[in-house]
Amino acid sequence: MSIRDDHADHRLTSNRAERQATSSEAALRRIGDALDGLRYGSVLAIVQDGVVVQIERTEKTRLDKSDR
């Protein structure tokens, strides 16, 4: 491997790391958005190959005793 190839590999690795960091930041923002206003329920992050690919939000409505 030449020095030029080594630099190209470093740039590819660096670009991949930057994209993954940006993707992670975006995923964390979306997870935060899913949590906003959630009183009862859950937020589930689906991860494939180290990347969040899906976020699911399930919200439950609790009935007061007077509503039962």
PDB file of N, CA, C and O in Angstrom:
ATOM      1  N   MET A   1       0.861  -1.172   0.000  1.00  0.00           N
ATOM      2  CA  MET A   1       0.000   0.000   0.000  1.00  0.00           C
ATOM      3  C   MET A   1       0.903   1.230   0.000  1.00  0.00           C
ATOM      4  O   MET A   1       1.849   1.319   0.784  1.00  0.00           O
ATOM      5  N   SER A   2       0.607   2.158  -0.870  1.00  0.00           N
ATOM      6  CA  SER A   2       1.402   3.377  -0.948  1.00  0.00           C
ATOM      7  C   SER A   2       0.900   4.396   0.060  1.00  0.00           C
ATOM      8  O   SER A   2      -0.169   4.240   0.649  1.00  0.00           O
ATOM      9  N   ILE A   3       1.687   5.434   0.245  1.00  0.00           N
ATOM     10  CA  ILE A   3       1.279   6.511   1.164  1.00  0.00           C
ATOM     11  C   ILE A   3      -0.006   7.163   0.657  1.00  0.00           C
ATOM     12  O   ILE A   3      -0.883   7.519   1.443  1.00  0.00           O
ATOM     13  N   ARG A   4      -0.106   7.315  -0.663  1.00  0.00           N
ATOM     14  CA  ARG A   4      -1.299   7.918  -1.259  1.00  0.00           C
ATOM     15  C   ARG A   4      -2.536   7.069  -0.933  1.00  0.00           C
ATOM     16  O   ARG A   4      -3.578   7.607  -0.559  1.00  0.00           O
ATOM     17  N   ASP A   5      -2.418   5.731  -1.075  1.00  0.00           N
ATOM     18  CA  ASP A   5      -3.539   4.845  -0.743  1.00  0.00           C
ATOM     19  C   ASP A   5      -3.898   4.949   0.731  1.00  0.00           C
ATOM     20  O   ASP A   5      -5.074   4.932   1.097  1.00  0.00           O
ATOM     21  N   ASP A   6      -2.877   5.057   1.575  1.00  0.00           N
ATOM     22  CA  ASP A   6      -3.117   5.161   3.009  1.00  0.00           C
ATOM     23  C   ASP A   6      -3.893   6.433   3.337  1.00  0.00           C
ATOM     24  O   ASP A   6      -4.797   6.411   4.172  1.00  0.00           O
ATOM     25  N   HIS A   7      -3.546   7.537   2.687  1.00  0.00           N
ATOM     26  CA  HIS A   7      -4.263   8.800   2.904  1.00  0.00           C
ATOM     27  C   HIS A   7      -5.702   8.699   2.404  1.00  0.00           C
ATOM     28  O   HIS A   7      -6.618   9.227   3.035  1.00  0.00           O
ATOM     29  N   ALA A   8      -5.902   8.027   1.277  1.00  0.00           N
ATOM     30  CA  ALA A   8      -7.251   7.858   0.747  1.00  0.00           C
ATOM     31  C   ALA A   8      -8.091   7.026   1.716  1.00  0.00           C
ATOM     32  O   ALA A   8      -9.249   7.354   1.976  1.00  0.00           O
ATOM     33  N   ASP A   9      -7.507   5.949   2.250  1.00  0.00           N
ATOM     34  CA  ASP A   9      -8.227   5.117   3.231  1.00  0.00           C
ATOM     35  C   ASP A   9      -8.570   5.926   4.468  1.00  0.00           C
ATOM     36  O   ASP A   9      -9.665   5.790   5.014  1.00  0.00           O
ATOM     37  N   HIS A  10      -7.646   6.767   4.918  1.00  0.00           N
ATOM     38  CA  HIS A  10      -7.883   7.593   6.104  1.00  0.00           C
ATOM     39  C   HIS A  10      -9.037   8.552   5.851  1.00  0.00           C
ATOM     40  O   HIS A  10      -9.889   8.744   6.718  1.00  0.00           O
ATOM     41  N   ARG A  11      -9.067   9.161   4.649  1.00  0.00           N
ATOM     42  CA  ARG A  11     -10.163  10.087   4.319  1.00  0.00           C
ATOM     43  C   ARG A  11     -11.504   9.362   4.291  1.00  0.00           C
ATOM     44  O   ARG A  11     -12.502   9.881   4.790  1.00  0.00           O
ATOM     45  N   LEU A  12     -11.530   8.153   3.704  1.00  0.00           N
ATOM     46  CA  LEU A  12     -12.773   7.383   3.666  1.00  0.00           C
ATOM     47  C   LEU A  12     -13.242   7.047   5.070  1.00  0.00           C
ATOM     48  O   LEU A  12     -14.425   7.186   5.383  1.00  0.00           O
ATOM     49  N   THR A  13     -12.321   6.605   5.920  1.00  0.00           N
ATOM     50  CA  THR A  13     -12.664   6.277   7.299  1.00  0.00           C
ATOM     51  C   THR A  13     -13.130   7.510   8.037  1.00  0.00           C
ATOM     52  O   THR A  13     -14.101   7.453   8.791  1.00  0.00           O
ATOM     53  N   SER A  14     -12.448   8.629   7.828  1.00  0.00           N
ATOM     54  CA  SER A  14     -12.806   9.882   8.474  1.00  0.00           C
ATOM     55  C   SER A  14     -14.187  10.346   8.018  1.00  0.00           C
ATOM     56  O   SER A  14     -15.000  10.763   8.844  1.00  0.00           O
ATOM     57  N   ASN A  15     -14.463  10.280   6.714  1.00  0.00           N
ATOM     58  CA  ASN A  15     -15.771  10.679   6.188  1.00  0.00           C
ATOM     59  C   ASN A  15     -16.876   9.785   6.741  1.00  0.00           C
ATOM     60  O   ASN A  15     -17.954  10.268   7.085  1.00  0.00           O
ATOM     61  N   ARG A  16     -16.610   8.481   6.827  1.00  0.00           N
ATOM     62  CA  ARG A  16     -17.596   7.545   7.366  1.00  0.00           C
ATOM     63  C   ARG A  16     -17.883   7.879   8.825  1.00  0.00           C
ATOM     64  O   ARG A  16     -19.039   7.871   9.248  1.00  0.00           O
ATOM     65  N   ALA A  17     -16.843   8.171   9.590  1.00  0.00           N
ATOM     66  CA  ALA A  17     -17.017   8.523  11.009  1.00  0.00           C
ATOM     67  C   ALA A  17     -17.810   9.821  11.153  1.00  0.00           C
ATOM     68  O   ALA A  17     -18.656   9.933  12.041  1.00  0.00           O
ATOM     69  N   GLU A  18     -17.544  10.797  10.291  1.00  0.00           N
ATOM     70  CA  GLU A  18     -18.284  12.057  10.337  1.00  0.00           C
ATOM     71  C   GLU A  18     -19.757  11.837  10.006  1.00  0.00           C
ATOM     72  O   GLU A  18     -20.634  12.395  10.666  1.00  0.00           O
ATOM     73  N   ARG A  19     -20.031  11.027   8.986  1.00  0.00           N
ATOM     74  CA  ARG A  19     -21.425  10.740   8.619  1.00  0.00           C
ATOM     75  C   ARG A  19     -22.139  10.004   9.737  1.00  0.00           C
ATOM     76  O   ARG A  19     -23.300  10.285  10.032  1.00  0.00           O
ATOM     77  N   GLN A  20     -21.433   9.047  10.369  1.00  0.00           N
ATOM     78  CA  GLN A  20     -22.051   8.288  11.447  1.00  0.00           C
ATOM     79  C   GLN A  20     -22.318   9.181  12.656  1.00  0.00           C
ATOM     80  O   GLN A  20     -23.350   9.039  13.312  1.00  0.00           O
ATOM     81  N   ALA A  21     -21.397  10.102  12.957  1.00  0.00           N
ATOM     82  CA  ALA A  21     -21.599  11.035  14.070  1.00  0.00           C
ATOM     83  C   ALA A  21     -22.792  11.944  13.785  1.00  0.00           C
ATOM     84  O   ALA A  21     -23.609  12.196  14.670  1.00  0.00           O
ATOM     85  N   THR A  22     -22.891  12.432  12.557  1.00  0.00           N
ATOM     86  CA  THR A  22     -24.015  13.277  12.171  1.00  0.00           C
ATOM     87  C   THR A  22     -25.325  12.488  12.256  1.00  0.00           C
ATOM     88  O   THR A  22     -26.342  13.000  12.723  1.00  0.00           O
ATOM     89  N   SER A  23     -25.283  11.244  11.800  1.00  0.00           N
ATOM     90  CA  SER A  23     -26.460  10.379  11.867  1.00  0.00           C
ATOM     91  C   SER A  23     -26.862  10.128  13.318  1.00  0.00           C
ATOM     92  O   SER A  23     -28.049  10.133  13.643  1.00  0.00           O
ATOM     93  N   SER A  24     -25.883   9.910  14.186  1.00  0.00           N
ATOM     94  CA  SER A  24     -26.160   9.677  15.607  1.00  0.00           C
ATOM     95  C   SER A  24     -26.770  10.910  16.255  1.00  0.00           C
ATOM     96  O   SER A  24     -27.702  10.800  17.052  1.00  0.00           O
ATOM     97  N   GLU A  25     -26.247  12.086  15.916  1.00  0.00           N
ATOM     98  CA  GLU A  25     -26.787  13.330  16.462  1.00  0.00           C
ATOM     99  C   GLU A  25     -28.232  13.523  16.010  1.00  0.00           C
ATOM    100  O   GLU A  25     -29.085  13.927  16.800  1.00  0.00           O
ATOM    101  N   ALA A  26     -28.501  13.237  14.751  1.00  0.00           N
ATOM    102  CA  ALA A  26     -29.859  13.366  14.225  1.00  0.00           C
ATOM    103  C   ALA A  26     -30.789  12.375  14.915  1.00  0.00           C
ATOM    104  O   ALA A  26     -31.923  12.713  15.252  1.00  0.00           O
ATOM    105  N   ALA A  27     -30.310  11.157  15.124  1.00  0.00           N
ATOM    106  CA  ALA A  27     -31.125  10.136  15.798  1.00  0.00           C
ATOM    107  C   ALA A  27     -31.431  10.566  17.229  1.00  0.00           C
ATOM    108  O   ALA A  27     -32.559  10.401  17.695  1.00  0.00           O
ATOM    109  N   LEU A  28     -30.447  11.111  17.924  1.00  0.00           N
ATOM    110  CA  LEU A  28     -30.679  11.567  19.298  1.00  0.00           C
ATOM    111  C   LEU A  28     -31.689  12.707  19.344  1.00  0.00           C
ATOM    112  O   LEU A  28     -32.509  12.772  20.260  1.00  0.00           O
ATOM    113  N   ARG A  29     -31.638  13.602  18.366  1.00  0.00           N
ATOM    114  CA  ARG A  29     -32.628  14.686  18.297  1.00  0.00           C
ATOM    115  C   ARG A  29     -34.026  14.105  18.077  1.00  0.00           C
ATOM    116  O   ARG A  29     -34.985  14.535  18.717  1.00  0.00           O
ATOM    117  N   ARG A  30     -34.139  13.133  17.175  1.00  0.00           N
ATOM    118  CA  ARG A  30     -35.442  12.521  16.892  1.00  0.00           C
ATOM    119  C   ARG A  30     -35.967  11.758  18.102  1.00  0.00           C
ATOM    120  O   ARG A  30     -37.167  11.781  18.374  1.00  0.00           O
ATOM    121  N   ILE A  31     -35.080  11.079  18.832  1.00  0.00           N
ATOM    122  CA  ILE A  31     -35.489  10.378  20.050  1.00  0.00           C
ATOM    123  C   ILE A  31     -35.968  11.391  21.085  1.00  0.00           C
ATOM    124  O   ILE A  31     -36.978  11.169  21.752  1.00  0.00           O
ATOM    125  N   GLY A  32     -35.244  12.503  21.220  1.00  0.00           N
ATOM    126  CA  GLY A  32     -35.664  13.572  22.129  1.00  0.00           C
ATOM    127  C   GLY A  32     -37.031  14.121  21.751  1.00  0.00           C
ATOM    128  O   GLY A  32     -37.866  14.386  22.617  1.00  0.00           O
ATOM    129  N   ASP A  33     -37.255  14.293  20.443  1.00  0.00           N
ATOM    130  CA  ASP A  33     -38.561  14.769  19.968  1.00  0.00           C
ATOM    131  C   ASP A  33     -39.664  13.775  20.337  1.00  0.00           C
ATOM    132  O   ASP A  33     -40.762  14.171  20.728  1.00  0.00           O
ATOM    133  N   ALA A  34     -39.360  12.478  20.209  1.00  0.00           N
ATOM    134  CA  ALA A  34     -40.355  11.449  20.542  1.00  0.00           C
ATOM    135  C   ALA A  34     -40.674  11.457  22.029  1.00  0.00           C
ATOM    136  O   ALA A  34     -41.794  11.133  22.424  1.00  0.00           O
ATOM    137  N   LEU A  35     -39.707  11.822  22.852  1.00  0.00           N
ATOM    138  CA  LEU A  35     -39.921  11.869  24.303  1.00  0.00           C
ATOM    139  C   LEU A  35     -40.691  13.105  24.748  1.00  0.00           C
ATOM    140  O   LEU A  35     -41.348  13.085  25.789  1.00  0.00           O
ATOM    141  N   ASP A  36     -40.615  14.180  23.967  1.00  0.00           N
ATOM    142  CA  ASP A  36     -41.298  15.426  24.331  1.00  0.00           C
ATOM    143  C   ASP A  36     -42.796  15.191  24.500  1.00  0.00           C
ATOM    144  O   ASP A  36     -43.457  14.677  23.597  1.00  0.00           O
ATOM    145  N   GLY A  37     -43.311  15.560  25.631  1.00  0.00           N
ATOM    146  CA  GLY A  37     -44.740  15.478  25.889  1.00  0.00           C
ATOM    147  C   GLY A  37     -45.250  14.094  26.226  1.00  0.00           C
ATOM    148  O   GLY A  37     -46.444  13.918  26.469  1.00  0.00           O
ATOM    149  N   LEU A  38     -44.369  13.110  26.244  1.00  0.00           N
ATOM    150  CA  LEU A  38     -44.792  11.738  26.550  1.00  0.00           C
ATOM    151  C   LEU A  38     -44.943  11.583  28.056  1.00  0.00           C
ATOM    152  O   LEU A  38     -43.972  11.733  28.797  1.00  0.00           O
ATOM    153  N   ARG A  39     -46.158  11.282  28.513  1.00  0.00           N
ATOM    154  CA  ARG A  39     -46.401  11.108  29.948  1.00  0.00           C
ATOM    155  C   ARG A  39     -46.320   9.645  30.334  1.00  0.00           C
ATOM    156  O   ARG A  39     -45.668   9.294  31.318  1.00  0.00           O
ATOM    157  N   TYR A  40     -46.982   8.785  29.563  1.00  0.00           N
ATOM    158  CA  TYR A  40     -46.973   7.347  29.818  1.00  0.00           C
ATOM    159  C   TYR A  40     -46.730   6.650  28.486  1.00  0.00           C
ATOM    160  O   TYR A  40     -47.449   6.905  27.520  1.00  0.00           O
ATOM    161  N   GLY A  41     -45.750   5.793  28.419  1.00  0.00           N
ATOM    162  CA  GLY A  41     -45.497   5.073  27.179  1.00  0.00           C
ATOM    163  C   GLY A  41     -44.041   4.713  27.045  1.00  0.00           C
ATOM    164  O   GLY A  41     -43.314   4.601  28.033  1.00  0.00           O
ATOM    165  N   SER A  42     -43.626   4.534  25.812  1.00  0.00           N
ATOM    166  CA  SER A  42     -42.242   4.127  25.578  1.00  0.00           C
ATOM    167  C   SER A  42     -41.744   4.664  24.243  1.00  0.00           C
ATOM    168  O   SER A  42     -42.524   4.966  23.339  1.00  0.00           O
ATOM    169  N   VAL A  43     -40.420   4.773  24.147  1.00  0.00           N
ATOM    170  CA  VAL A  43     -39.750   5.118  22.900  1.00  0.00           C
ATOM    171  C   VAL A  43     -38.732   4.010  22.654  1.00  0.00           C
ATOM    172  O   VAL A  43     -37.924   3.695  23.526  1.00  0.00           O
ATOM    173  N   LEU A  44     -38.777   3.425  21.467  1.00  0.00           N
ATOM    174  CA  LEU A  44     -37.917   2.302  21.115  1.00  0.00           C
ATOM    175  C   LEU A  44     -37.068   2.684  19.916  1.00  0.00           C
ATOM    176  O   LEU A  44     -37.600   3.128  18.898  1.00  0.00           O
ATOM    177  N   ALA A  45     -35.757   2.518  20.021  1.00  0.00           N
ATOM    178  CA  ALA A  45     -34.845   2.779  18.909  1.00  0.00           C
ATOM    179  C   ALA A  45     -34.403   1.440  18.326  1.00  0.00           C
ATOM    180  O   ALA A  45     -33.874   0.592  19.045  1.00  0.00           O
ATOM    181  N   ILE A  46     -34.618   1.251  17.037  1.00  0.00           N
ATOM    182  CA  ILE A  46     -34.200   0.041  16.325  1.00  0.00           C
ATOM    183  C   ILE A  46     -32.850   0.352  15.673  1.00  0.00           C
ATOM    184  O   ILE A  46     -32.717   1.322  14.926  1.00  0.00           O
ATOM    185  N   VAL A  47     -31.858  -0.483  15.968  1.00  0.00           N
ATOM    186  CA  VAL A  47     -30.488  -0.257  15.497  1.00  0.00           C
ATOM    187  C   VAL A  47     -30.055  -1.414  14.608  1.00  0.00           C
ATOM    188  O   VAL A  47     -30.252  -2.578  14.957  1.00  0.00           O
ATOM    189  N   GLN A  48     -29.468  -1.094  13.465  1.00  0.00           N
ATOM    190  CA  GLN A  48     -28.883  -2.096  12.578  1.00  0.00           C
ATOM    191  C   GLN A  48     -27.492  -1.637  12.200  1.00  0.00           C
ATOM    192  O   GLN A  48     -27.307  -0.499  11.770  1.00  0.00           O
ATOM    193  N   ASP A  49     -26.521  -2.504  12.355  1.00  0.00           N
ATOM    194  CA  ASP A  49     -25.122  -2.185  12.026  1.00  0.00           C
ATOM    195  C   ASP A  49     -24.649  -0.914  12.715  1.00  0.00           C
ATOM    196  O   ASP A  49     -23.895  -0.130  12.139  1.00  0.00           O
ATOM    197  N   GLY A  50     -25.096  -0.714  13.955  1.00  0.00           N
ATOM    198  CA  GLY A  50     -24.642   0.424  14.734  1.00  0.00           C
ATOM    199  C   GLY A  50     -25.297   1.746  14.386  1.00  0.00           C
ATOM    200  O   GLY A  50     -24.853   2.799  14.845  1.00  0.00           O
ATOM    201  N   VAL A  51     -26.351   1.703  13.575  1.00  0.00           N
ATOM    202  CA  VAL A  51     -27.031   2.928  13.135  1.00  0.00           C
ATOM    203  C   VAL A  51     -28.514   2.820  13.493  1.00  0.00           C
ATOM    204  O   VAL A  51     -29.140   1.788  13.249  1.00  0.00           O
ATOM    205  N   VAL A  52     -29.071   3.880  14.070  1.00  0.00           N
ATOM    206  CA  VAL A  52     -30.506   3.902  14.363  1.00  0.00           C
ATOM    207  C   VAL A  52     -31.252   4.010  13.032  1.00  0.00           C
ATOM    208  O   VAL A  52     -31.059   4.962  12.276  1.00  0.00           O
ATOM    209  N   VAL A  53     -32.107   3.019  12.758  1.00  0.00           N
ATOM    210  CA  VAL A  53     -32.841   3.000  11.493  1.00  0.00           C
ATOM    211  C   VAL A  53     -34.335   3.250  11.672  1.00  0.00           C
ATOM    212  O   VAL A  53     -35.043   3.520  10.701  1.00  0.00           O
ATOM    213  N   GLN A  54     -34.816   3.159  12.916  1.00  0.00           N
ATOM    214  CA  GLN A  54     -36.247   3.345  13.161  1.00  0.00           C
ATOM    215  C   GLN A  54     -36.453   3.752  14.611  1.00  0.00           C
ATOM    216  O   GLN A  54     -35.752   3.287  15.509  1.00  0.00           O
ATOM    217  N   ILE A  55     -37.424   4.626  14.823  1.00  0.00           N
ATOM    218  CA  ILE A  55     -37.802   5.036  16.176  1.00  0.00           C
ATOM    219  C   ILE A  55     -39.308   4.840  16.304  1.00  0.00           C
ATOM    220  O   ILE A  55     -40.081   5.328  15.480  1.00  0.00           O
ATOM    221  N   GLU A  56     -39.712   4.124  17.343  1.00  0.00           N
ATOM    222  CA  GLU A  56     -41.134   3.877  17.577  1.00  0.00           C
ATOM    223  C   GLU A  56     -41.544   4.543  18.882  1.00  0.00           C
ATOM    224  O   GLU A  56     -40.835   4.458  19.885  1.00  0.00           O
ATOM    225  N   ARG A  57     -42.686   5.201  18.858  1.00  0.00           N
ATOM    226  CA  ARG A  57     -43.230   5.837  20.060  1.00  0.00           C
ATOM    227  C   ARG A  57     -44.600   5.241  20.332  1.00  0.00           C
ATOM    228  O   ARG A  57     -45.470   5.231  19.461  1.00  0.00           O
ATOM    229  N   THR A  58     -44.780   4.751  21.532  1.00  0.00           N
ATOM    230  CA  THR A  58     -46.070   4.215  21.961  1.00  0.00           C
ATOM    231  C   THR A  58     -46.535   5.048  23.130  1.00  0.00           C
ATOM    232  O   THR A  58     -45.830   5.185  24.130  1.00  0.00           O
ATOM    233  N   GLU A  59     -47.728   5.606  23.000  1.00  0.00           N
ATOM    234  CA  GLU A  59     -48.259   6.454  24.066  1.00  0.00           C
ATOM    235  C   GLU A  59     -49.497   5.796  24.653  1.00  0.00           C
ATOM    236  O   GLU A  59     -50.362   5.309  23.925  1.00  0.00           O
ATOM    237  N   LYS A  60     -49.570   5.789  25.955  1.00  0.00           N
ATOM    238  CA  LYS A  60     -50.704   5.208  26.660  1.00  0.00           C
ATOM    239  C   LYS A  60     -51.504   6.342  27.297  1.00  0.00           C
ATOM    240  O   LYS A  60     -50.950   7.360  27.714  1.00  0.00           O
ATOM    241  N   THR A  61     -52.800   6.141  27.361  1.00  0.00           N
ATOM    242  CA  THR A  61     -53.675   7.101  28.018  1.00  0.00           C
ATOM    243  C   THR A  61     -54.212   6.454  29.284  1.00  0.00           C
ATOM    244  O   THR A  61     -54.876   5.419  29.232  1.00  0.00           O
ATOM    245  N   ARG A  62     -53.923   7.066  30.408  1.00  0.00           N
ATOM    246  CA  ARG A  62     -54.401   6.542  31.686  1.00  0.00           C
ATOM    247  C   ARG A  62     -55.751   7.169  31.998  1.00  0.00           C
ATOM    248  O   ARG A  62     -55.925   8.383  31.885  1.00  0.00           O
ATOM    249  N   LEU A  63     -56.691   6.343  32.388  1.00  0.00           N
ATOM    250  CA  LEU A  63     -58.012   6.827  32.762  1.00  0.00           C
ATOM    251  C   LEU A  63     -58.036   7.104  34.256  1.00  0.00           C
ATOM    252  O   LEU A  63     -57.514   6.327  35.056  1.00  0.00           O
ATOM    253  N   ASP A  64     -58.649   8.222  34.619  1.00  0.00           N
ATOM    254  CA  ASP A  64     -58.839   8.517  36.044  1.00  0.00           C
ATOM    255  C   ASP A  64     -59.847   7.527  36.601  1.00  0.00           C
ATOM    256  O   ASP A  64     -60.610   6.913  35.856  1.00  0.00           O
ATOM    257  N   LYS A  65     -59.842   7.377  37.921  1.00  0.00           N
ATOM    258  CA  LYS A  65     -60.800   6.466  38.559  1.00  0.00           C
ATOM    259  C   LYS A  65     -62.232   6.849  38.226  1.00  0.00           C
ATOM    260  O   LYS A  65     -63.099   5.985  38.098  1.00  0.00           O
ATOM    261  N   SER A  66     -62.475   8.133  38.089  1.00  0.00           N
ATOM    262  CA  SER A  66     -63.846   8.586  37.795  1.00  0.00           C
ATOM    263  C   SER A  66     -64.261   8.237  36.357  1.00  0.00           C
ATOM    264  O   SER A  66     -65.453   8.196  36.050  1.00  0.00           O
ATOM    265  N   ASP A  67     -63.288   7.986  35.481  1.00  0.00           N
ATOM    266  CA  ASP A  67     -63.582   7.646  34.082  1.00  0.00           C
ATOM    267  C   ASP A  67     -63.789   6.148  33.875  1.00  0.00           C
ATOM    268  O   ASP A  67     -64.210   5.736  32.794  1.00  0.00           O
ATOM    269  N   ARG A  68     -63.507   5.330  34.877  1.00  0.00           N
ATOM    270  CA  ARG A  68     -63.572   3.876  34.699  1.00  0.00           C
ATOM    271  C   ARG A  68     -64.953   3.343  34.835  1.00  0.00           C
ATOM    272  O   ARG A  68     -65.165   2.137  34.711  1.00  0.00           O
TER     273      ARG A  68
END
